[in-house]
Amino acid sequence: MNPRNFFVELKRRKVYKVAIAYAVVGWLLIQVATQVFPFFEIPNRGLRLIVLLIAFGFPIALIISWALELTPEGLKRAKFADDFPDKPYRSRAWIYVIIAAVALSVGLFFVGRYRGLRQTGNFGSPMKSIAVLPFENLSRDPDNAYFAEGIQEEIFTRLAKIADLRVISRTSTQQYESKPRNLSQIARQLGVANILEGSVQKVADQVRVNVQLVNAQINSHLWAETYDRKLTDIFGVESEIAKGIAESLQAKLSGREERVITAKPTDNVEAYDAYLRGVAYSLKTVITSANSLSAQKYLREAVKLDPKFAAAWALLSYVDARGYLTQALQPTLALREEARQAAETALTLQPDLGEAILAKGFYHYFCLKNYDTAVRYFEQARQFLPNSSRIPESLAYVTRRQGQWDRSESYFNEAERLDPRNVYLLTQSALSYIHVRRFPEALRKLDQILDITPDDVDTLMLKAGVAQAKGDLPRASALLAPLHPGADQTSALETQVYQAILERSPAQIIPRLNEILAKPDPALGYFNGELRFWLGWAQEVAGDHVAAQASWRQARSELEPFLKQQPENFFLMGDLALTNVGLGETAAALALAERAIAANPIEKDAVYGTIPIEILARVAAQMGDPDRAIAALQKLLSIPGGGILAGPLTPALLRLDPMFDPLRNDPRFQKLCEEEQP
């Protein structure tokens, strides 16, 4: 047959139309099956069977369309089709059918995509998603609550290492009660199909663990078990529970994953008990000095009891490095060295331990600001910790420090899909919007946090900071007035002091600061001296120059010893620079500001590298060097970054802040005050 005639014959026999219609309808059927099968808990093999049948039927449909043709008298063999006269009218019904099928298919496709993003975060099948709720402590001794928390965390850790599951982070689940009634609502909030509940009872060396797995979408119990074991056998329970859940959800386990979830972390029961106590403190919602010190204490005890306990070494390194960065622990060289040694010990003991690889990344990020190396360790850890929200969260922080703001935002979004109700994560995401002066998005994120933790002091403080940055002092005052932060809530307290300074009416805040500083808390370290600087600034704005000088002298005497212990702490250098310029020690102030810039250059830290530049601008303004001050301010207003409180300087803050009063008559400064934010 002539090839040209062959294609003409294909067209005449409508083979093309049948192929297109079959493909569209087949895709429609697959989309319907994809959406409906999970609801009826039909296994994935059912969907695979549908796909295979559709694929198998395609060539059959083409053969039939070649051999037969639809005529006014019904189906006839194609060779008889030419006997019928041509009709002037050709039905176009098949076109409308295809258009309708395409529209429905596309609609179902995007519904599936939307549900996938909302319910599964694009991480595997929704029916294999699970959240582990807090385990109930049934022990008579309330001091055993740590044990229930630790068992829950260890089960979560094992589940999270199974790549075929999607496991919601513990930081999003710990806010819920044990055995709540509204499981379906919780499942919707977390975007999962299944929820694991449990209870733990510990009496002497006997442990009872009850667990039940529930499909919260249809309120169906999938699996339940009770384990009565001696404390020495608790490791086996954690592994059995993880395997039981994986089997119930039909999750595939690789050989490596099966070895990991059944591995015994230590043979020393006392070391494991100390480790679980350390775990409980490390998981506290608020990173305070007290929680960090307690976690550090118990983890040090665990590795002392069992020097080969790799998981304990890894967690100790993380607690140290996190405390070094957040200054929840005093950021000394000794602390940094312990973080390094602990991470390296964990890796030496167990090179394929995801937590050890992650700890090494945290050391490079938190302690050394070696971002490229940190990213390599984080990416390496992904293969061992497929459900870890901490990895994309950490990548969000690192890329933010590198000034890659858009990339950081995408990592935040990825982390939030695995950890949707983690208040700390959401707060950091909001701070990123503040740093880039995208205030509407920041406020929406902060409101999202308040839906989870209503009346949270730090969140309301950040909203007030946004109002200050926009020059809306009445709104900021309304947010701050009901708050009564203590000395340990330093940021909120300093935001209140700054509000009084911006309003130029600090008379009411001064007695509050004096009351707090009358009995300084040694655990706060140099923050006591920092608060005393703020007291001096408030007194200066109030017109009490003598009292301000006395406060600043005392602040300097309190801050200087800490700088000897923490020679790289640029926050501390900034406090001392502003304190010295208040005392008229301009040369010392300028030297400290420049030292802070060298310690944390903006090229190395896009988030906090702006703070020393702001300190320089303030020092230069106060010492009568407008050229240096305005050059620094011009740079600050053109880039994202942090400020001496939470957010960056804005034209509105320049108009309000009394520290910039010496620049008011300079036309260059006036222009900066009028310029729009980038």
N, C-alpha and C positions, 0 to 999 in steps of 0.2 A: 504493500500500500504506500502511496505517495505520502511522505511525512506531512506535507501541507494538508492533504485531504484527511489525514488522521486527526489533526488538531481541529479541522473544521467539523469532523464527525463527532469529536469529543464535545464540541460546543453544541452541535445540533441535538445530541442525545442528553444534553444538560448535565454531563458528568461534573463540569466545573461547579455548577450550582449546588449539586448534591454534596460535593466535597466541602464547599464553604459552609453550607447549612449543617452538615454533620459535625464539622469542627466546632462551630459556634454552639450548637446544642450539646455536644459532648463536654465542652468547657463549662457550659451552664450546669450540667449535671454534676460535674466535679465540684464546682463552687457550692452548689446546694448540699452535696454530701459533706463537704468540708465544714460547713456551718452546722448541719443538723446532727451528724454522727456523734460528735462529742457530747451533745446534750443528752442523747440516749445511751451514752457510755459504750457505743459500738467501737470495738478495738480498731487500731490503725490498719490492721490487715483487711478489714472490710472496705476501707477507702482504697487500698491498693488493688483489691479485686475489681472495684468499679473502674479504676483507671485502666487496668489490663483488659477488661471486657470492651471498654470503649475503643481502646487502641486496636484490639483484635477485630472489632466490627468495622473499622474504617475501610480496609481493602474489600471486605464483603459488600459494603454499601456501594463502593465504586463499581464492582463487577455487576451488581444488580442494575445500577443505573446505566451501564453500557448495554446490558443484555435486554433490558425492558424499558419501555417508554410509556408515560402516562398520556392516554389519548381520551377523546370525549367518550369512548366506549370502554374505558378502563385500561388496565395494564395489558400491553401487547408486546410481542417480541419486536425488537427494534427494526428488523428487516421489513415488517409490515407497516411501520409507522408512516412511510412515505405515501402509502395509498390514501391517506386522509388529506383532504384539501386544506390549504393554509387558511387560517382564520384571520380576519382583519384585526380582531381584538386579541391581544395577548395578556393573559392574567398576570398581574404583578403581586399577587397575594404572597408569593414566596419571599419577595423582597421585604414586605412588611413583617413577615414572621421572623426573618433573619434580624431585621433592625430591632424588633422587640426583644428577641433573644439576646442580642448583643447588649442592649441597654440593661436588661436584667442581670446578665453575667457581669458586666462592669460594676453595676450597683452592688451585687453580692461580693465581688472582689474587694471593693473599697470598704464595704462593711466589715469584711473579714480582716482587712488591713487595720481598720480603725480599732476593732475589738482586739486584734493582736497587739497593737501598740498599747492599748489601755490595760488589757488583762494579762498579757504575757510579756510586754516589753520587748517583743520580737525575740524572745529567748525560748524557743521550743514550744511543745504542745501545752495548751492550757490545762489539760487533764493531768499533766505531770508537774503541776505547780503546787507548792506546799508552803505553809507558814507554821512554825513551831511556837505555840503560845507558852507563856511562863508556866512552869510546873508548880503545882501546889505543894507547899511544905506541910506534910501531915505529922511531922515530928513534934513531940510535946515541947521540946526545947527550941524556942524561937531562934537561938543562935545557930541552929542547923539550917537556916534559910539559905546560907551560902552554898550548902551542899546541893539543894534542889536547883539553884541557879547554875551551878557548875555542871550538873548532869545534863540539864537542858542545853547548855552551851556546847558540851561535848557531842551530844546527839546531833545538834545543828551542824557542828563542824564536819562531822562525818557525812551527813547528807549533802552538804554544800560542795563536797568534793566529787559528787556524781554529776557528770556533765549532762546526762540525759534528763536530769531534774532541773526545775527552776525553783530555787529556795530563797524566800524573802529573808533579808537580814534581821538579826535579832534586835537591832536597835529600833526597828519599826514595830516589832511584836511585843516588846517588853512593857509597853504602856497599857496593855490589855490585862484583864483579870484572868486568873486561872479558871478554867471551865465556865466561860461566860455563856449566856443564853442566846445572844444574837450572833450566832456563828455566820449566818449568811451575810449579815451586814458587814462583819469584820472581813469576810472573804472578799466582798466587793471593795472595801476600802484598801485592801492590800493587793487586789488583783490576782487572787489565787482561786483554785478549785477545791483544794484540800487543806485541812487543818489538823495538826497533831496536838492533842491535849495529854496531860500527864500529871502524875503526883509522885512524890518521893517521901518515904518514911524511913528515918534512920534511927535505930535504937542500938546503942553500943556498936558492935561490929556487924549487926544485921541490917540489911537494906531491902526495902520493898519498893519496886517501881511499877506503877500502873500506867499504861499508855493506850490511847485509842485514836485511830485515824478516821476522820470524818470527811465525806464529800459534802462540803457546805452548800454547794449549789442545789443539791436535791435532798439534803439532810439525811444522808445514808451513811451508816457505819460500815467502813470497809474492812477494818481490822482492829483487833484489840488483844492485849496480852498483859499478864501480871508476872513479874519476876521476883522471886524471893532468893536472895543471895547473901553470902558473906561479903564484907567490904572488900576483901581481897579478890573477889570475882566480879567486881562492878564493871571492869573493862569489857568483859564478855557481854554484859547486858547492853551496853551502849552499841556494840557492834551488831548484836542480834536485832536490836530495834531498827537500826539503820538498814539492815538487809531486809527485814520484814516489810518496811515501808517501800523500799525499792521494788520488791516483788509485787506488792499490792498495787503499785502504780505502773507496773510493767516497764520499769526503767531498766535499760540495758547497762550492765556493769562491765567495764573492761577488766582485764586481769589485774592491771595496776590499781584501778579503783577498788577492786575487791580486797587486794592486799592492804591498801591504805586504811579502809574503814574497819578492818579487823585487827589492825596493828595495836599492840599494847605499848602505851607511851612510857611506862615505868613499872618496875616490879616492887617499888617501895611505896607502901600504902601511906605512910606518913608524909612522904614527899608529895604524893598525889593530893592528899588532903590540903596541904599548904598551897599547892598549885591552884586548887579549886577556890580557895579563899582569895588568892591573888587575882584569879579570873573574875570573881564577883566584884572586887573593887575596881578592876580595870574597865568593867562594863558600866560603871555608874554613868548616868546621863550627863552630869556636870563634871568637867575636868577640874577638880579643886586640888589644892595642895594636900589636904587631908586624905582624899581618895587615892591620889598618886603615891603618897608616902606609904599608905597601907598596902597597896598593890605591890610596891617595890619591896617592902619588908617581907611579905609572904613568899614572893617569888625568889628572893635571895635565900630564904629558908629552904624552899623546894630544891634548888640546885645545890645547896650545901648538903642536903640529905641524900640527893642522887645527882652527882656531877655529870651523869650521862643522860639526863632528862632534857632532850633537845627542845621539846615544845615549851618547857619552862624557861630555858635560856632565850628562846625566840621572843616570848612574851615579855620577859624582863628587859630585853633590848628595846622593844617597842615602847614600853612604859617609860624607860629612861629617855629615849629619843623624843618622844612626845612631850614629856615634861621639860626637856631642854628647850624645845621650840616654844611651847606655850608658857614657859616659866612657872608652871605648876610645881616644878622642882627647881631649885636654884641652879641656873645653867652654868655650872662650874666645869672646868676642864676634866676633873675627876669623873663627873657624871657622863660626860661625852665619851671618855675612855671606857667606862663600864658598858655603855651602849655598844661600842665597837666590839669589845671582847665578847660580850654575850652573843651578838649576832654571828660572829665568826665561830664561836664554840658550837652554836646550834648547827651551822652549816657543815662544820667538820664532822659532827656526830651523825648528821642525817642530811646529806647533800640534796636529796629530792623532797625535803620537807617544805611545802609551799610557804608555811609561816616563817621559816628561817630565811628563805629567799626574800620574802616581803620585808622582814626585819632589816636585812642588809640594805634594801632600798630605802627604808625609812631612815636609817642611820645616815646615808649619803644625802638624803633630802633634808631631814630635820636638823642635823648637826653640822654638815659640811656645806650645805647648799650646792652640792655637786649634782645638778639636775639631770644632765645627760646620763650619768651613771645610774641615778635613781630610776629613770625611765626604763633603762635596760633591765634592771632587776624586777621592776613592776611587770613588764611585759613577759619576762621569763616566768614569773609566778602565776600568770594567767592559766597556763596549761595544768597546773596542779590545783588551782583554786578557781574553778570555772564559775562559781556562784558568788564570788567575793565582791561585794559592793565597794569594799575598801580600795580595791585596785583602781577602778575608774575614778573613784573619789580622789585618790592620791594623784592620779594623772591629771585630774582637774586642777588640783592645787599646784602641781609642778608646772604645768603649761601656763597657768596664771602668773606664776613667778617669772616665767620666761617671756611674759608679755604677749602670749598667744591667747588673747581673750576669747575669740570665737571658738577655737579648739577646746579651750577650757569649758566653755558653756556646753558644748556637745558631750564632754565627759561627765559634767554635772547631770545632764539629762539621763545619760546611761546609768549612772549610779542611783539616781532617784527611782528608776524603774525597778531596781532590786531592793531599794531601801526607801519606800515612798513616804514613810512617816518618821524619818530620822531628823529630828529637830536641828541637830548640829549641822548636818549636811545641808538642810534647807536654809539655815542661817548663813552658811558660807556662800551658798548660791546667791542669796540676797545681797551679801556683802560685795560679791563680784559686780552685781548691777550698780551698787552704790559707788564702787571704785571707778566705774566707767561713766558715772553720772546718768545712768538710765533709771531715774528715780521712779517713774510709774511702774516699771517691772519690779523694782525692788520692793515697792509698797505692796504689790500683789503677792509677792512671795512671802513677805512678812505677815500679811493677813492670812495666808495659808498656814503659817506656823501658829498663829493665834487660834485658828480653828482646832488645832491639835492640843495646844497648851494655852488656854485662855489666860489673860492677865500676866503672861510671862514678862518679868521685869526687863530682861535683856532685849527682848523683841520690841517692847514698847519704847525702850531707850533708843533702839536703832530707828524706829519710826520718828521719834523726836529729833534725832540727828538729821534725818532727811528733811524734816520741816525747817530745822536751823539752816541747812545748806541752801534751801530755797528762799530763806529770808522770812519765813512764816513763824515769827516768834510766838504769837498767840497760840497757834496750833501746837507748837513744841511745848509751851507752858502747860496747856491742857493735858497733854500726855504725861508730862513729868510730875505734875503736882501731886497726884495720888500715890506716887512711888516713895518708898522709904528704904532705900538700899543701905546695907551695912558696909563696913570697911572692906569685907571680902568681895563685894560687888563693885569693884573699883571703877569699871567703865561707866556703869549707870550713875554712880556718885559723881564722877568727874563731868559727865554730861549735864547733870543738874548744876554743878558749879559753873560750867561754861555758859549755860543758859542765863544764870544770874549775871555773869560778866557781860554777855552780849546785851542784856537788858540794862546794864550799868546800874544794877540795884542789888548788890551782893550782901546787903546787911543781914538778911535772914539766913543765908547759907553759912556765914562765918561761925556762928555759935555751934552749928551742927558739926562742922569740921573740927572745931576745938574740942568738942565732946568726944569725937571718935579718936582724935590724936592724943587725948589725955591718957588713954590706955591702949597704946599701939599693940597690935598683935604681931609677935615675932615671926609667926609663920608666913606673914605677908612679905617678908624680906624687904627689898628696896621700895616697895609700893607705899610704905609709910612715909618715906622721904619724898616720894612723888606727890602724895596727898598734901604734904606740908608745903611743897612748891605752889600747888593750887591755892592753898590757904593764903600764902603770901600775895599771890596775884589778886585774889578777891579783896584782900585788905588794901592793896595799892589802888585798885579801882574805887574802893569805898573812900579813899582819901586818907587812910591811916598809914602814912609812909613809915612811921617808926615801927609799928607792929609788923608791917610787911618785911622790913629789913631784918627784924629779929627772926621771923619765920623762915626767911631765905637762908640766913646764917645757919640755923639749926638744920634745915633741909640739906644744906651742903655737907655739914658734918656727918649726917646720917647716910648720904649717898656715896660719898667718896670711898669709904671702906668697901662697899659692894663692888665698886668699879675695879678695885684691886683684885677681887676674887673673880670678877667677870669682865675681863679686859676687852672682850669683843662685843659686849652688850651695847648696841647703838641706841636702844631706847634709854638706857641709863645715861649715856653720854649726852643725849638730848635734854634730859631732865637737868643735868648739871650745867649744860650750856645756858639754858634759860634761867636757871637759878643764879649763875654767875653774872649774867647781863643785868639781872634785877639788882644785884649788889654793886653794879658799876664796874665789875671786873671784865671789861670788854675783851681784852687780849685773851684771857683764859676762856671766855665764852666762845670766841671765834675759833680758837684752836680746837675746842671740844666739838664744835659743829663740823669743822672740816675733818676731824678724826672720825666722826660718825659717818660722814659721807664715804670716807675711804673704807670703813669697816663694812658698810652695806651699800655698795654702789648700785645705782639704778640699773646699770647694764646687767647686773647679776640678780636683781630682785625688783621686778616691775611693780610689785604690790607695796612693799615697805621701803623700797629705795627712795621713794618720794618723801618720806618722813624726815630724814636728815636735811634734805633740801629745804623743806618747810622750816625746820629749826634754824637753818642758816638765814632764811628770809626774815624770820622774826628777830634773830639776834642782830642782823644788819640794820633792820628798821629801828630797833631800840638804841643802837650805838651810833645812829646818825650817818649811815652809809646807804643813801637811797639808791645809788647805782647798783650796788651788789644786791640789795633787797629786791628791787624791781626786776632785775635780770632773773633772779630765782623764781619770783612770782610768775613772770611771763612763761617760764618753762613749765611750772607746775600746772598752770591753767590750760596748757596745750596737750597734756597727757593724762591718762588714767592713773590711779594709784590711791594709796591710803593717806591718812592724815594723823595728826597728833591724837585725835580720838578715833572714830571709825572711818569717816569719809574724807574725801579730798577737799581742798579749798575750792570755793566758788566765788564768783563776783559778789554774791549776796553776803557771804561771810567777810569778804574784804571790806564791804561797806559798814559792817556791824562791829568787827573785832577791834577793841581799843588798843591792842598791841601794835596795830598799824596806824595809829593816830599820827605819828611823826611824818607819815607819807601823804597825808590828806591833801596838801596843797600842791603836790607834784602832778602836773598834767598827765604824765605817763601812768601814774597810779590811778588817777581819775578815769582814764580810758579803760584800764583793767577792770575797774568796778562796773563799767557800763557794758563791757563785752559780753556777748552771749556765750553760754557754755558750749564746748565742742560736742 
